[in-house]
Amino acid sequence: MRLPRTAHTSRPWRIHEIAGDFRLEDVWALPTPGGPDDLERLVHQFANGNGDPVPSPLGRALFALRWKLGALLGWDKPSDGLGTRVPTLRDRLPADLLEGPRGPDLASAPFTSVYQTHDEWVAEMANRTVHGVMHISWVPDGTGGHRGQMAVLVKPNGRFGALYMAGIKPFRYLGVYPALLRGIGREWQRNLPTRPAA
């Protein structure tokens, strides 16, 4: 479920002090009900999950088209990535976050981990179009439990990057995010910890 911007901006996340020059693009509630200490499990799912990250034919087709266009137009060259076109956000971290857990990189997507705390995990990617940040957090769900929340922050690369983000917006909402959230929820349920019999 898509959430209002305040679901992210009203919380005292550390990302606010690090990525203040990024624009908040989206905030989503993740279908991952759990206890107060389950962010680690969600991070592990993102980093090592076996499920299809976009389990729909439309979503897969959109991603395939994006990667083909990127290869054809040179959007994803290493020279346009982290540490080359843009510095990594790790260069901005205060000492406590820099010395703390970094978190895992994603195996199936071009995201590199920036930092991880008890209730936040941040990963970033960059190409010729945008410098993007995925902020995964763990929040109370209002009913006594907790769940994951995903915010996407972006810094488009000039006018071209802004046009690119505007152009893909309807496809993200119609073909990517709904399938992505369903896939996250299904994998979460599939991997629920088993409780020993009483």
Short mmCIF file of the C-alpha atoms (twelve columns), coordinates in Angstrom:
data_MODEL
# 
_entry.id   MODEL 
# 
loop_
_atom_site.group_PDB 
_atom_site.id 
_atom_site.type_symbol 
_atom_site.label_atom_id 
_atom_site.label_alt_id 
_atom_site.label_comp_id 
_atom_site.label_asym_id 
_atom_site.label_seq_id 
_atom_site.Cartn_x 
_atom_site.Cartn_y 
_atom_site.Cartn_z 
_atom_site.pdbx_PDB_model_num 
ATOM 1   C CA . MET A 1   0.000  0.000   0.000   1 
ATOM 2   C CA . ARG A 2   1.286  3.434   -0.919  1 
ATOM 3   C CA . LEU A 3   1.685  5.739   2.071   1 
ATOM 4   C CA . PRO A 4   1.747  9.532   2.471   1 
ATOM 5   C CA . ARG A 5   5.161  11.179  2.468   1 
ATOM 6   C CA . THR A 6   4.815  11.921  6.191   1 
ATOM 7   C CA . ALA A 7   5.046  8.181   6.940   1 
ATOM 8   C CA . HIS A 8   8.727  8.645   6.116   1 
ATOM 9   C CA . THR A 9   9.431  12.327  6.807   1 
ATOM 10  C CA . SER A 10  7.859  12.374  10.284  1 
ATOM 11  C CA . ARG A 11  10.171 9.686   11.663  1 
ATOM 12  C CA . PRO A 12  13.654 10.423  13.030  1 
ATOM 13  C CA . TRP A 13  15.492 8.310   10.479  1 
ATOM 14  C CA . ARG A 14  19.246 8.787   10.164  1 
ATOM 15  C CA . ILE A 15  18.855 9.004   6.382   1 
ATOM 16  C CA . HIS A 16  17.449 12.537  6.803   1 
ATOM 17  C CA . GLU A 17  20.838 13.843  7.925   1 
ATOM 18  C CA . ILE A 18  22.666 12.046  5.104   1 
ATOM 19  C CA . ALA A 19  20.468 12.441  2.020   1 
ATOM 20  C CA . GLY A 20  18.823 15.825  2.565   1 
ATOM 21  C CA . ASP A 21  19.498 16.795  -1.054  1 
ATOM 22  C CA . PHE A 22  17.559 13.779  -2.394  1 
ATOM 23  C CA . ARG A 23  13.857 13.947  -3.301  1 
ATOM 24  C CA . LEU A 24  11.443 11.535  -1.640  1 
ATOM 25  C CA . GLU A 25  9.792  9.728   -4.553  1 
ATOM 26  C CA . ASP A 26  7.639  7.005   -2.941  1 
ATOM 27  C CA . VAL A 27  6.739  5.474   0.424   1 
ATOM 28  C CA . TRP A 28  5.190  2.001   0.656   1 
ATOM 29  C CA . ALA A 29  3.987  -0.239  3.483   1 
ATOM 30  C CA . LEU A 30  5.466  -3.705  3.065   1 
ATOM 31  C CA . PRO A 31  3.279  -6.793  3.713   1 
ATOM 32  C CA . THR A 32  5.744  -8.160  6.263   1 
ATOM 33  C CA . PRO A 33  4.045  -8.407  9.682   1 
ATOM 34  C CA . GLY A 34  6.403  -9.257  12.495  1 
ATOM 35  C CA . GLY A 35  7.879  -8.415  15.851  1 
ATOM 36  C CA . PRO A 36  10.000 -5.457  16.951  1 
ATOM 37  C CA . ASP A 37  13.313 -7.067  15.975  1 
ATOM 38  C CA . ASP A 38  12.538 -8.462  12.511  1 
ATOM 39  C CA . LEU A 39  14.301 -5.896  10.309  1 
ATOM 40  C CA . GLU A 40  17.326 -8.189  10.114  1 
ATOM 41  C CA . ARG A 41  15.124 -10.916 8.645   1 
ATOM 42  C CA . LEU A 42  13.659 -8.518  6.076   1 
ATOM 43  C CA . VAL A 43  17.131 -7.283  5.083   1 
ATOM 44  C CA . HIS A 44  18.238 -10.897 4.641   1 
ATOM 45  C CA . GLN A 45  15.220 -11.506 2.404   1 
ATOM 46  C CA . PHE A 46  16.048 -8.504  0.222   1 
ATOM 47  C CA . ALA A 47  19.706 -9.445  -0.026  1 
ATOM 48  C CA . ASN A 48  19.414 -13.215 -0.435  1 
ATOM 49  C CA . GLY A 49  15.819 -13.913 -1.399  1 
ATOM 50  C CA . ASN A 50  15.194 -16.702 -3.874  1 
ATOM 51  C CA . GLY A 51  11.860 -15.372 -5.054  1 
ATOM 52  C CA . ASP A 52  11.397 -13.432 -8.276  1 
ATOM 53  C CA . PRO A 53  11.819 -9.743  -7.290  1 
ATOM 54  C CA . VAL A 54  9.126  -8.718  -9.796  1 
ATOM 55  C CA . PRO A 55  6.831  -11.749 -10.121 1 
ATOM 56  C CA . SER A 56  4.604  -10.570 -12.959 1 
ATOM 57  C CA . PRO A 57  4.993  -10.827 -16.726 1 
ATOM 58  C CA . LEU A 58  4.382  -7.090  -17.152 1 
ATOM 59  C CA . GLY A 59  6.941  -6.165  -14.500 1 
ATOM 60  C CA . ARG A 60  9.552  -8.504  -15.964 1 
ATOM 61  C CA . ALA A 61  8.897  -7.123  -19.449 1 
ATOM 62  C CA . LEU A 62  9.310  -3.541  -18.207 1 
ATOM 63  C CA . PHE A 63  12.601 -4.362  -16.494 1 
ATOM 64  C CA . ALA A 64  13.867 -6.240  -19.561 1 
ATOM 65  C CA . LEU A 65  12.988 -3.243  -21.731 1 
ATOM 66  C CA . ARG A 66  14.726 -0.878  -19.312 1 
ATOM 67  C CA . TRP A 67  17.946 -2.925  -19.294 1 
ATOM 68  C CA . LYS A 68  17.924 -3.229  -23.094 1 
ATOM 69  C CA . LEU A 69  17.446 0.524   -23.481 1 
ATOM 70  C CA . GLY A 70  20.161 1.127   -20.898 1 
ATOM 71  C CA . ALA A 71  22.585 -1.089  -22.799 1 
ATOM 72  C CA . LEU A 72  21.692 0.498   -26.143 1 
ATOM 73  C CA . LEU A 73  21.934 4.089   -24.877 1 
ATOM 74  C CA . GLY A 74  24.801 3.555   -22.447 1 
ATOM 75  C CA . TRP A 75  22.895 4.501   -19.278 1 
ATOM 76  C CA . ASP A 76  24.458 1.870   -17.031 1 
ATOM 77  C CA . LYS A 77  28.185 2.114   -17.714 1 
ATOM 78  C CA . PRO A 78  30.459 1.713   -14.671 1 
ATOM 79  C CA . SER A 79  31.751 5.226   -15.348 1 
ATOM 80  C CA . ASP A 80  28.254 6.559   -14.523 1 
ATOM 81  C CA . GLY A 81  27.924 4.653   -11.255 1 
ATOM 82  C CA . LEU A 82  28.854 5.008   -7.606  1 
ATOM 83  C CA . GLY A 83  32.328 6.280   -6.917  1 
ATOM 84  C CA . THR A 84  32.710 7.583   -10.460 1 
ATOM 85  C CA . ARG A 85  29.852 9.860   -11.595 1 
ATOM 86  C CA . VAL A 86  28.630 10.322  -8.022  1 
ATOM 87  C CA . PRO A 87  30.303 9.684   -4.662  1 
ATOM 88  C CA . THR A 88  28.776 7.015   -2.469  1 
ATOM 89  C CA . LEU A 89  26.633 8.108   0.467   1 
ATOM 90  C CA . ARG A 90  29.061 6.227   2.705   1 
ATOM 91  C CA . ASP A 91  31.328 9.257   2.265   1 
ATOM 92  C CA . ARG A 92  28.707 11.303  4.161   1 
ATOM 93  C CA . LEU A 93  28.184 8.971   7.104   1 
ATOM 94  C CA . PRO A 94  28.892 10.191  10.634  1 
ATOM 95  C CA . ALA A 95  31.405 8.123   12.577  1 
ATOM 96  C CA . ASP A 96  28.868 6.001   14.470  1 
ATOM 97  C CA . LEU A 97  27.185 4.799   11.253  1 
ATOM 98  C CA . LEU A 98  30.466 4.379   9.410   1 
ATOM 99  C CA . GLU A 99  31.792 2.169   12.206  1 
ATOM 100 C CA . GLY A 100 28.497 0.271   12.584  1 
ATOM 101 C CA . PRO A 101 27.091 -2.548  10.451  1 
ATOM 102 C CA . ARG A 102 27.060 -1.781  6.748   1 
ATOM 103 C CA . GLY A 103 24.469 -4.377  5.766   1 
ATOM 104 C CA . PRO A 104 24.544 -6.655  2.726   1 
ATOM 105 C CA . ASP A 105 24.570 -5.670  -0.928  1 
ATOM 106 C CA . LEU A 106 21.695 -6.962  -3.058  1 
ATOM 107 C CA . ALA A 107 22.545 -10.051 -5.052  1 
ATOM 108 C CA . SER A 108 19.883 -9.582  -7.738  1 
ATOM 109 C CA . ALA A 109 19.842 -5.789  -8.206  1 
ATOM 110 C CA . PRO A 110 22.425 -3.027  -8.650  1 
ATOM 111 C CA . PHE A 111 22.147 -1.743  -5.058  1 
ATOM 112 C CA . THR A 112 25.114 -1.341  -2.710  1 
ATOM 113 C CA . SER A 113 24.511 -1.187  1.030   1 
ATOM 114 C CA . VAL A 114 25.250 2.093   2.836   1 
ATOM 115 C CA . TYR A 115 24.426 1.359   6.491   1 
ATOM 116 C CA . GLN A 116 22.159 -0.694  8.732   1 
ATOM 117 C CA . THR A 117 20.775 0.000   12.219  1 
ATOM 118 C CA . HIS A 118 18.180 -1.753  14.366  1 
ATOM 119 C CA . ASP A 119 15.326 -0.152  12.404  1 
ATOM 120 C CA . GLU A 120 16.848 1.183   9.126   1 
ATOM 121 C CA . TRP A 121 18.706 -0.260  6.187   1 
ATOM 122 C CA . VAL A 122 19.873 1.900   3.292   1 
ATOM 123 C CA . ALA A 123 21.157 0.823   -0.115  1 
ATOM 124 C CA . GLU A 124 22.031 2.985   -3.121  1 
ATOM 125 C CA . MET A 125 22.564 2.769   -6.860  1 
ATOM 126 C CA . ALA A 126 23.603 5.204   -9.555  1 
ATOM 127 C CA . ASN A 127 23.621 5.327   -13.338 1 
ATOM 128 C CA . ARG A 128 23.453 8.026   -15.982 1 
ATOM 129 C CA . THR A 129 19.807 8.837   -15.167 1 
ATOM 130 C CA . VAL A 130 19.689 9.005   -11.372 1 
ATOM 131 C CA . HIS A 131 21.333 8.434   -8.005  1 
ATOM 132 C CA . GLY A 132 18.755 6.390   -6.103  1 
ATOM 133 C CA . VAL A 133 18.369 5.347   -2.487  1 
ATOM 134 C CA . MET A 134 16.235 2.515   -1.130  1 
ATOM 135 C CA . HIS A 135 15.405 3.055   2.549   1 
ATOM 136 C CA . ILE A 136 13.960 -0.009  4.263   1 
ATOM 137 C CA . SER A 137 12.700 0.630   7.776   1 
ATOM 138 C CA . TRP A 138 10.890 -1.289  10.492  1 
ATOM 139 C CA . VAL A 139 7.897  0.485   12.028  1 
ATOM 140 C CA . PRO A 140 5.005  -0.166  14.429  1 
ATOM 141 C CA . ASP A 141 1.922  -1.165  12.431  1 
ATOM 142 C CA . GLY A 142 -0.637 0.504   14.721  1 
ATOM 143 C CA . THR A 143 -2.071 -2.807  15.954  1 
ATOM 144 C CA . GLY A 144 0.671  -3.880  18.364  1 
ATOM 145 C CA . GLY A 145 2.916  -5.443  15.737  1 
ATOM 146 C CA . HIS A 146 5.542  -4.190  13.310  1 
ATOM 147 C CA . ARG A 147 6.116  -4.248  9.558   1 
ATOM 148 C CA . GLY A 148 8.518  -3.084  6.939   1 
ATOM 149 C CA . GLN A 149 8.319  0.213   5.107   1 
ATOM 150 C CA . MET A 150 10.117 1.155   1.907   1 
ATOM 151 C CA . ALA A 151 10.972 4.691   0.836   1 
ATOM 152 C CA . VAL A 152 12.616 5.555   -2.467  1 
ATOM 153 C CA . LEU A 153 14.707 8.723   -2.639  1 
ATOM 154 C CA . VAL A 154 16.200 10.046  -5.845  1 
ATOM 155 C CA . LYS A 155 18.546 12.666  -7.170  1 
ATOM 156 C CA . PRO A 156 17.941 12.839  -10.939 1 
ATOM 157 C CA . ASN A 157 20.952 13.543  -13.136 1 
ATOM 158 C CA . GLY A 158 19.983 16.918  -14.600 1 
ATOM 159 C CA . ARG A 159 17.031 17.548  -16.896 1 
ATOM 160 C CA . PHE A 160 17.451 14.194  -18.611 1 
ATOM 161 C CA . GLY A 161 17.209 12.363  -15.281 1 
ATOM 162 C CA . ALA A 162 14.120 14.361  -14.261 1 
ATOM 163 C CA . LEU A 163 12.413 13.546  -17.574 1 
ATOM 164 C CA . TYR A 164 13.360 9.890   -17.197 1 
ATOM 165 C CA . MET A 165 11.851 9.715   -13.693 1 
ATOM 166 C CA . ALA A 166 8.653  11.424  -14.883 1 
ATOM 167 C CA . GLY A 167 8.434  9.088   -17.877 1 
ATOM 168 C CA . ILE A 168 8.714  5.870   -15.880 1 
ATOM 169 C CA . LYS A 169 6.373  6.931   -13.058 1 
ATOM 170 C CA . PRO A 170 3.159  5.402   -14.478 1 
ATOM 171 C CA . PHE A 171 4.979  2.143   -15.259 1 
ATOM 172 C CA . ARG A 172 6.347  1.941   -11.713 1 
ATOM 173 C CA . TYR A 173 2.898  2.382   -10.199 1 
ATOM 174 C CA . LEU A 174 1.035  0.092   -12.587 1 
ATOM 175 C CA . GLY A 175 3.521  -2.624  -13.456 1 
ATOM 176 C CA . VAL A 176 6.384  -2.689  -10.974 1 
ATOM 177 C CA . TYR A 177 5.417  -1.750  -7.417  1 
ATOM 178 C CA . PRO A 178 2.210  -3.825  -7.106  1 
ATOM 179 C CA . ALA A 179 3.996  -6.980  -8.279  1 
ATOM 180 C CA . LEU A 180 7.080  -6.193  -6.184  1 
ATOM 181 C CA . LEU A 181 5.021  -5.787  -2.999  1 
ATOM 182 C CA . ARG A 182 3.073  -8.991  -3.650  1 
ATOM 183 C CA . GLY A 183 6.346  -10.857 -4.187  1 
ATOM 184 C CA . ILE A 184 7.851  -9.455  -0.973  1 
ATOM 185 C CA . GLY A 185 4.746  -10.510 0.960   1 
ATOM 186 C CA . ARG A 186 4.680  -14.020 -0.506  1 
ATOM 187 C CA . GLU A 187 8.351  -14.633 0.245   1 
ATOM 188 C CA . TRP A 188 7.925  -13.252 3.773   1 
ATOM 189 C CA . GLN A 189 5.065  -15.681 4.438   1 
ATOM 190 C CA . ARG A 190 6.949  -18.582 2.850   1 
ATOM 191 C CA . ASN A 191 9.903  -18.017 5.167   1 
ATOM 192 C CA . LEU A 192 8.092  -17.447 8.443   1 
ATOM 193 C CA . PRO A 193 10.099 -18.981 11.307  1 
ATOM 194 C CA . THR A 194 8.637  -22.279 12.486  1 
ATOM 195 C CA . ARG A 195 7.693  -22.404 16.129  1 
ATOM 196 C CA . PRO A 196 8.447  -25.522 18.134  1 
ATOM 197 C CA . ALA A 197 5.434  -27.532 19.245  1 
ATOM 198 C CA . ALA A 198 4.272  -26.900 22.805  1 
# 
